[in-house]
Each structure stands twice: as C-alpha cells, then as structure tokens.
Amino acid sequence: MNWSDGERPTVVGGIILAGLFLTIYVFLISSLWDFSTLRGFDGRPIAIDFSNFWSASKLTLLGKPILAYNINELHEVQRQSLGTQHQYLSGFYYPPVFLLTILPLGLMPYLLSLSVWLGVGLLLYMIVLSRISHHPIILPIILLFPGIYQNFSFGQNAFYSGLILGGGLLLLDSSPLMAGFLMGFLCYKPQFILLILIALIVGSYWKTLIAFLATSLFLLLASIIAFGLEVWIAYFKFMSLPMKLLETGQADWSIMPTFFAATLSAGFGVKAAYLVQGVVMLVVLSGVVWVWMRNANLALRGSALTLGLLLFTPYAFTYELALLALPLCWLWEEGRLRGRLPGELILLSCGWLMPFAMPFVWNWVNFLQGKLQIGPVVLLALFFLVLVKASIGQNRPVGKIWPKAEKA
C-alpha cells in the first residue's frame, strides 16, 4: 500500500484506535448479552429495538398488524416467545409501510432473524461507504465507528437508512430515477422526508423527485391494501407517545443527540426546548438549501443533507448516528483530495468519538442547571464545516458517480 508521509501517522493511529475500540466492543457485547437466554442483564431482549420489529412482524403474520401499535401486546409476544420482560415503554414507532419490509423477520427464530437483519444491513451499508472513500484504512475505522456499534447493539435500522440515503445520493447524477426509487423507501422515516424533498427541489433533481414521490405513494397504498386504513389510524394515534416520553424525561436524554434533548438536559423547560429546536431547524434548512443551490460537489451536498437530517429532528437516539459514517467518509475523502482546513481532522475525530463519549459526558459533566449533551453540538460543528468548505470554493465536480479515488 502506498501511503504518503502525511498519511502514515493517520493510518497507524487509526489502526491503534480501531484495535482499542474493537476490544471495548467485544467486552460490552459479552457483558450485556446472554445468547443462551436471548436476554440482556436487565431481563429485556438482546438488541431491544429489534425485538419490537420481530414482534411486530409476528403479529402481522398472524393477521393482527394493528396490535403492533399496542405496547402491551407487543411485549406479550416477547414474553411468550423469548421469556423476556420490559421495564420501559419501548414500542414499534414506525408507519405501516415499514411493516411491509420487515414481514420476513417473524418467519425466522429470533437469533437467526437478528443475525440476518444486522449482517445483511451492515454488509450493504459498508458497500455504499466503500464507494465514497477508497483510502485503505477508512473502512476498518468506519466499521469500528461507535455509531455502527450503537446501531448494532440496539438492532436498529440505521444500516438500511444509510444504504438507502447514501446509495440514492451516489446514484443522483448517473441514474436519477433509480436514486429516487431507492430514496423513496425512506418514507418509513417520516421525519426525513421534508428535508430530502427540499434538497431535491432546490437542486433541480426533478426526475429523482418524481421517482421519490411515486415510490413513497406506492408503498403507502400497498400498506393500506395489505393492512387496511385502520392500521394507519392506530399508528397516528400511537405517534403522540414518543414526544410525550421525550418531554417528560422518560426517554433517555443521555443518548439523544438532538438540541431538543440537550435543552431539556441543561435544565430548561419544554417550551424552551421547542424554541431552540425550531431555531436549529431553520438554520439547518437554510444551510441545506444554500449548499444544494450552489451545486456543490457530492461530498458536500451529501454531508450537508445527512447532517441536516440528524439535526432537524427533535427525536433521535444514538443508533441513528450510524448515518454519521456517511459525512465522515465524504469529508475525509474530500479533504484528502483537496486539502483540509485547520482543525478539520480534529473535528472529524470528535465526530467519530462522539457516539461513544456522549453518554459519559452527559453523566459526568454538569452544565447550567443540568447535564451537558455534546451530541448535537458536534453535529452542528460538522454542519458548519460543510458550509465553510462550500463557501470557499472547494466544490469542483470530481469525475462521475462511483468515482475512483484520485491520487493525493
């Protein structure tokens, strides 16, 4: 492998850091999960959020999809099938279109289903990331990125969100219809739709926009035909619960990288949290529009949109930070090929470490009247890095989609 003198220390440091975190991850998984009983140390199912997907699939296959939006029924499936218990209000908070895609999960035993879900998702996501950065050390570092581990430990769907979003963006210029078709599957994340639509509109990606809307509408109609309109009604009634849990502190603020949670963590009230989140949403919306209207290169457009999606929502947990691998890869590669700003590598390193450090800082550091939530601060700093890089003209196009890396 041919590494420049400037890259060699980064490679060596990356290998050491990756080895350290791999050791930590193995220790954490082995201490938190008991594969013989499929339970964690607290009695709940291993990969707690996946257990909700699996149980919702089981109920749907039994012809009772509406019960997926009943926490008691969902947990009863887990008690009967896995012998586990719940101590908090974990539920299935996704629209019925997601039920269509996860139906096969309930056909398999829990551990096999979990392995397929995580293994296939991670493999496909890593393929997308490999198309962004071609440096020999970046994939091992990203594979051990704490955001990847968090999604793995929860059994969540961020690998598939990253596959859909990253793959769609990579196909945007070469295959706009395919990009829109792929990105349309993100309709299972309603909080993502608005910002994606605005980015496609201001970027004049009309074919992609039409394909995006057509795919989303098709999935919506298919779910109504398959499950009935009453399941959608149950979903909309159920969706008031997550924000209530967030507002009242029943959601774990220490692992929520949003300004809404950060404001509540600092000791302010719900009204202040909505005000701060609203200001951040306006800033993010303006920034995404500005970057996409300037026709910046893919690395900057993709990074702005992905970071914007993470900042835009008031309700997100640490597993969503698996998506942060996309802008980290894009910004790493963009800086390697075109040069980095002062302190850029430090900021990228903070982004890499943040999902792991976030709950520790929250628990150990007092801030104002409460606790310090660093997650959204780091995300916003990375977002402003993208804006600065776009403003100083580091946005010339690089080859075609799926480009080979240029020599530094």
C-alpha positions in Angstrom: 0.0 0.0 0.0 1.4 3.4 -1.0 0.8 5.9 1.8 2.3 9.4 1.8 4.4 10.6 4.7 1.5 12.8 5.8 -1.0 9.9 5.8 1.2 7.3 7.5 0.7 8.7 11.1 -3.1 8.8 10.5 -3.0 5.2 9.3 -1.0 4.0 12.3 -3.2 6.0 14.7 -6.3 4.6 13.0 -5.2 1.0 13.4 -4.4 1.6 17.1 -7.7 3.3 17.8 -9.6 0.6 15.9 -8.0 -2.1 17.9 -8.8 -0.4 21.1 -12.4 0.1 20.3 -12.8 -3.4 18.9 -11.6 -4.7 22.3 -14.1 -2.4 24.1 -17.0 -3.5 21.8 -16.3 -7.2 22.3 -16.3 -6.6 26.1 -19.5 -4.6 26.0 -21.4 -7.2 23.9 -20.3 -10.1 26.0 -21.2 -8.3 29.3 -24.6 -7.1 28.1 -25.9 -10.0 26.1 -26.6 -13.6 27.1 -27.0 -15.5 23.9 -28.2 -18.7 25.6 -31.3 -16.9 27.0 -31.6 -14.1 24.4 -31.8 -11.7 27.3 -29.7 -8.8 28.5 -28.6 -8.2 32.1 -31.8 -6.3 32.7 -34.1 -9.1 31.5 -35.0 -7.4 28.3 -34.4 -9.0 24.9 -30.9 -8.6 23.4 -31.0 -5.9 20.6 -34.0 -4.4 22.3 -35.4 -2.4 19.4 -35.1 -5.3 17.0 -37.3 -7.3 19.4 -40.0 -4.8 18.6 -39.5 -5.2 14.8 -39.6 -9.0 15.2 -42.7 -9.0 17.4 -44.5 -6.6 15.0 -43.7 -8.9 12.2 -45.0 -11.9 14.2 -48.3 -10.1 14.9 -48.7 -9.0 11.3 -48.1 -12.6 10.1 -50.8 -13.7 12.5 -53.2 -11.2 10.7 -53.1 -8.7 13.6 -50.9 -5.8 12.3 -52.9 -3.3 14.3 -51.6 -4.8 17.5 -48.1 -3.8 16.5 -49.1 -0.3 17.8 -50.2 -1.7 21.2 -47.2 -1.8 23.6 -48.7 -4.4 25.9 -49.5 -6.8 23.0 -46.0 -6.3 21.6 -44.3 -7.1 24.9 -46.6 -10.1 25.4 -45.2 -11.6 22.2 -41.7 -11.1 23.6 -42.6 -12.6 27.0 -44.2 -15.7 25.4 -41.5 -16.2 22.7 -38.4 -15.1 24.4 -39.2 -15.2 28.1 -38.1 -11.5 28.5 -39.6 -8.6 30.3 -39.7 -4.8 29.8 -39.1 -2.0 32.2 -39.7 0.9 29.9 -42.1 2.0 27.1 -40.3 0.5 24.1 -42.6 0.2 21.2 -43.0 0.0 17.4 -43.0 3.6 16.3 -42.8 3.2 12.6 -45.5 3.7 9.9 -47.2 0.6 8.4 -45.0 0.9 5.2 -42.2 -0.4 7.4 -44.3 -3.5 8.3 -44.2 -4.4 4.6 -40.4 -4.5 4.6 -39.9 -6.4 7.8 -42.5 -9.2 7.3 -39.9 -11.9 6.7 -38.3 -11.3 10.1 -41.0 -13.1 12.0 -40.6 -16.2 9.9 -37.2 -17.0 11.5 -36.2 -17.8 15.1 -35.2 -14.6 16.9 -31.4 -15.1 16.9 -31.3 -16.1 13.2 -33.6 -13.2 12.3 -31.4 -10.8 14.2 -28.2 -12.1 12.6 -29.7 -11.8 9.1 -31.1 -8.3 9.8 -27.8 -6.9 11.1 -25.5 -8.9 8.9 -27.2 -8.0 5.6 -27.7 -4.4 6.6 -24.1 -3.8 7.7 -22.7 -5.5 4.6 -24.8 -3.4 2.2 -24.0 -0.2 4.1 -20.3 -0.9 4.0 -20.5 -1.4 0.2 -22.0 2.1 -0.1 -19.4 3.6 2.2 -16.6 1.8 0.2 -17.9 3.8 -2.9 -17.3 7.1 -1.0 -13.8 6.6 0.3 -11.1 4.5 -1.2 -8.4 5.0 1.4 -7.2 1.6 2.7 -7.8 2.4 6.4 -11.1 4.2 6.3 -13.4 1.2 6.1 -11.8 -0.6 9.1 -12.1 2.6 11.1 -15.7 3.2 10.0 -16.6 -0.5 10.7 -15.5 0.2 14.3 -17.1 3.6 14.4 -19.1 3.8 17.7 -22.3 4.8 15.7 -22.1 1.5 13.9 -21.7 -0.3 17.3 -24.7 1.6 18.8 -27.0 0.6 15.9 -25.7 -3.0 16.2 -26.4 -3.2 19.9 -29.9 -1.8 19.6 -30.6 -4.0 16.5 -31.9 -0.8 14.8 -32.5 0.1 11.1 -29.9 2.8 10.6 -27.8 0.5 8.4 -30.7 0.3 6.0 -31.3 4.1 6.3 -27.7 4.7 5.4 -27.8 2.3 2.5 -30.9 4.0 1.1 -29.8 7.5 1.7 -26.1 7.0 0.7 -26.9 4.8 -2.3 -29.5 7.2 -3.5 -27.2 10.2 -3.3 -24.4 8.3 -5.1 -26.8 7.5 -7.9 -28.2 11.0 -8.1 -26.4 12.2 -11.2 -25.8 9.0 -13.1 -29.2 7.3 -12.5 -31.7 9.9 -11.2 -34.8 7.7 -11.5 -33.1 4.8 -9.6 -31.9 7.3 -7.0 -35.4 8.5 -6.4 -36.8 4.9 -6.3 -34.2 4.0 -3.7 -34.6 7.1 -1.6 -38.4 6.7 -1.7 -38.0 3.7 0.7 -37.0 6.3 3.4 -40.7 7.0 3.8 -40.6 4.7 6.8 -38.7 7.7 8.4 -41.3 10.5 8.1 -39.0 12.9 9.9 -36.6 12.7 6.9 -39.0 13.4 4.1 -39.3 17.2 4.2 -35.6 18.0 4.1 -35.0 15.4 1.3 -37.8 16.9 -0.8 -36.5 20.4 -0.3 -32.9 19.4 -1.3 -34.2 17.7 -4.5 -36.3 20.7 -5.4 -33.6 23.4 -4.9 -31.1 21.1 -6.7 -33.5 20.7 -9.6 -33.4 16.9 -9.5 -36.9 16.6 -10.9 -36.7 13.1 -12.1 -35.4 11.9 -8.8 -38.2 13.9 -7.0 -40.9 12.3 -9.1 -39.5 8.8 -8.5 -39.1 9.6 -4.8 -42.8 10.6 -4.5 -44.0 7.8 -6.7 -42.2 5.2 -4.6 -43.4 6.6 -1.4 -47.0 6.8 -2.7 -46.8 3.2 -3.9 -45.6 1.9 -0.5 -48.3 4.0 1.2 -51.1 2.5 -1.0 -49.6 -1.0 -0.7 -49.7 -0.8 3.1 -53.3 0.3 3.0 -54.3 -2.5 0.7 -52.3 -5.1 2.8 -53.3 -4.0 6.3 -56.3 -1.7 6.0 -56.7 2.0 6.8 -57.4 1.3 10.4 -53.8 0.3 11.0 -52.7 3.8 9.8 -55.2 5.4 12.2 -53.8 3.3 15.0 -50.3 4.5 14.0 -51.2 8.2 14.0 -52.8 7.8 17.5 -49.8 6.0 18.8 -47.3 8.5 17.5 -48.0 11.1 20.2 -46.4 8.8 22.7 -42.6 9.2 21.7 -42.7 13.0 22.1 -44.5 12.7 25.4 -41.8 10.4 26.7 -39.2 12.8 25.5 -40.9 15.9 27.1 -41.3 14.1 30.5 -37.8 12.7 30.7 -38.9 9.0 30.3 -36.8 8.9 27.2 -33.1 8.7 27.9 -31.7 12.2 27.2 -28.1 11.0 27.6 -28.3 9.0 24.3 -30.4 11.5 22.3 -28.2 13.7 20.1 -30.8 16.4 19.5 -31.0 20.1 20.5 -34.4 19.3 22.0 -32.9 16.8 24.4 -29.9 19.0 25.0 -32.0 21.9 26.1 -34.1 19.7 28.4 -30.8 18.1 29.8 -29.5 21.6 30.6 -32.5 22.1 32.9 -34.7 24.3 30.7 -38.4 23.6 30.1 -40.3 22.1 27.2 -41.2 25.5 25.6 -37.5 26.5 25.6 -36.7 23.1 24.0 -39.2 23.6 21.2 -37.8 27.2 20.6 -34.2 26.1 20.4 -35.1 23.1 18.2 -37.1 25.4 15.9 -34.2 27.8 15.5 -31.8 24.9 14.7 -34.3 23.6 12.1 -34.4 27.0 10.4 -30.6 27.2 10.4 -30.3 23.6 9.0 -32.9 24.2 6.4 -31.2 27.4 5.2 -27.8 25.7 5.1 -29.0 22.7 3.1 -30.8 24.9 0.7 -27.7 27.1 0.2 -25.3 24.2 -0.4 -27.7 22.4 -2.8 -28.4 25.6 -4.7 -24.7 26.2 -5.1 -24.4 22.9 -6.9 -21.6 21.9 -4.5 -19.9 18.5 -5.1 -21.4 15.3 -3.9 -19.3 15.1 -0.8 -20.5 18.5 0.4 -24.2 18.1 -0.7 -24.4 14.6 0.8 -22.7 15.7 4.0 -25.0 18.7 4.4 -28.1 16.7 3.8 -27.2 13.8 6.1 -26.0 16.1 9.0 -29.1 18.2 8.4 -31.4 15.2 8.8 -29.8 14.3 12.1 -30.1 17.9 13.4 -33.6 18.5 12.0 -35.4 16.0 14.1 -36.1 16.6 17.9 -36.4 12.8 18.5 -33.4 10.7 17.7 -31.3 8.2 19.6 -27.6 7.3 19.4 -28.2 4.4 17.0 -29.2 7.0 14.3 -25.6 8.2 14.4 -24.6 5.2 12.3 -25.7 7.6 9.5 -22.8 9.9 10.6 -20.5 7.5 8.8 -21.7 9.0 5.5 -20.5 12.6 6.1 -17.4 11.4 7.9 -16.4 9.3 4.9 -17.3 12.1 2.4 -15.5 14.8 4.4 -12.4 12.6 4.9 -12.2 11.9 1.2 -12.9 15.5 0.1 -10.2 16.7 2.5 -7.7 14.1 1.4 -8.1 15.0 -2.3 -8.5 18.8 -2.0 -6.8 19.7 1.3 -8.1 20.2 4.8 -9.0 23.3 6.8 -7.1 24.0 10.1 -8.5 21.7 12.8 -10.6 19.7 10.4 -9.1 16.3 11.3 -9.7 17.1 15.0 -13.3 17.9 14.3 -13.7 14.6 12.2 -12.1 12.7 15.1 -14.6 14.3 17.5 -17.4 13.2 15.2 -16.0 9.6 15.2 -15.7 9.5 19.0 -18.9 11.3 19.8 -21.4 8.4 19.9 -19.2 6.6 22.4 -18.4 9.7 24.5 -21.8 11.3 24.5 -23.5 9.3 27.4 -20.3 9.5 29.5 -20.1 13.3 29.2 -23.8 13.6 30.0 -23.4 11.6 33.2 -20.2 13.2 34.4 -20.4 16.9 33.4 -22.8 19.3 35.0 -24.0 22.1 32.7 -26.1 25.1 33.7 -29.0 23.6 35.7 -28.5 20.1 34.5 -26.3 17.9 32.2 -24.3 18.5 29.1 -25.4 16.8 25.9 -22.5 17.2 23.4 -24.0 15.1 20.5 -25.9 17.9 18.7 -23.1 20.4 19.3 -20.6 18.2 17.4 -23.2 17.6 14.6 -23.7 21.3 14.2 -20.0 21.9 14.2 -19.6 19.4 11.4 -22.5 21.0 9.6 -20.8 24.4 9.7 -17.6 22.8 8.5 -19.5 21.8 5.3 -20.9 25.3 4.9 -17.4 26.8 5.2 -15.9 24.4 2.7 -18.7 25.1 0.2 -18.3 28.8 0.7 -14.6 28.9 -0.1 -15.0 27.1 -3.4 -13.8 23.6 -2.6 -16.7 22.2 -4.7 -15.4 21.4 -8.1 -17.0 18.2 -9.5 -15.0 15.0 -9.2 -15.4 12.6 -12.0 -18.6 10.6 -12.2 -20.7 8.7 -9.7 -18.9 5.7 -8.2 -15.5 7.5 -8.9 -12.2 6.0 -8.3 -10.1 7.9 -5.9 -7.7 10.5 -7.3 -4.1 10.3 -6.1 -3.4 12.8 -3.4 
